[in-house]
Amino acid sequence: ETATVSFGSDAPADKGDAISLYPNPASDYVKLDVTDNVESYRVLNTVGQLLIDKQVNGEDIINVNTERYEPGTYMVQFITNDGDVVTKRFVLVK
């Protein structure tokens, strides 16, 4: 299964300000802080393979377990309830 990879944000610049992920670089987990109007998120590797596609369900902070992923760069696409996509990247180290 593959997905389209966008290197940047389709959303207005200020949309992503309230969305963060940490630690970066990460090793066993990454926390997604989605204090914006995010309704879902997707995690993709650099070749565009979709690894996670989940609804947020009102959570403000989401822990994503990355233990089984290979070291490298990953993208998280946050989809807001008005359809904007905000893309953030993190580096996974072991």
Secondary structure as the mmCIF struct_conf table of DSSP 4:
data_model
#
loop_
_struct_conf.conf_type_id
_struct_conf.id
_struct_conf.beg_label_comp_id
_struct_conf.beg_label_asym_id
_struct_conf.beg_label_seq_id
_struct_conf.end_label_comp_id
_struct_conf.end_label_asym_id
_struct_conf.end_label_seq_id
STRN STRN1 THR A 2 THR A 2
BEND BEND1 PHE A 7 GLY A 8
BEND BEND2 ASP A 10 ALA A 11
HELX_RH_3T_P HELX_RH_3T_P1 ALA A 13 ALA A 18
STRN STRN2 ILE A 19 TYR A 22
BEND BEND3 PRO A 23 PRO A 25
STRN STRN3 ALA A 26 ALA A 26
BEND BEND4 SER A 27 ASP A 28
STRN STRN4 TYR A 29 VAL A 34
BEND BEND5 ASP A 36 ASN A 37
STRN STRN5 VAL A 38 ASN A 45
TURN_TY1_P TURN_TY1_P1 THR A 46 VAL A 47
STRN STRN6 GLN A 49 GLN A 49
STRN STRN7 LEU A 50 GLN A 55
TURN_TY1_P TURN_TY1_P2 ASN A 57 GLY A 58
BEND BEND6 ASP A 60 ASP A 60
STRN STRN8 ILE A 61 ASN A 65
TURN_TY1_P TURN_TY1_P3 GLU A 67 ARG A 68
BEND BEND7 TYR A 69 TYR A 69
HELX_LH_PP_P HELX_LH_PP_P1 GLU A 70 GLU A 70
BEND BEND8 PRO A 71 PRO A 71
STRN STRN9 GLY A 72 THR A 80
TURN_TY1_P TURN_TY1_P4 ASN A 81 ASP A 82
BEND BEND9 GLY A 83 GLY A 83
STRN STRN10 VAL A 85 LEU A 92
#
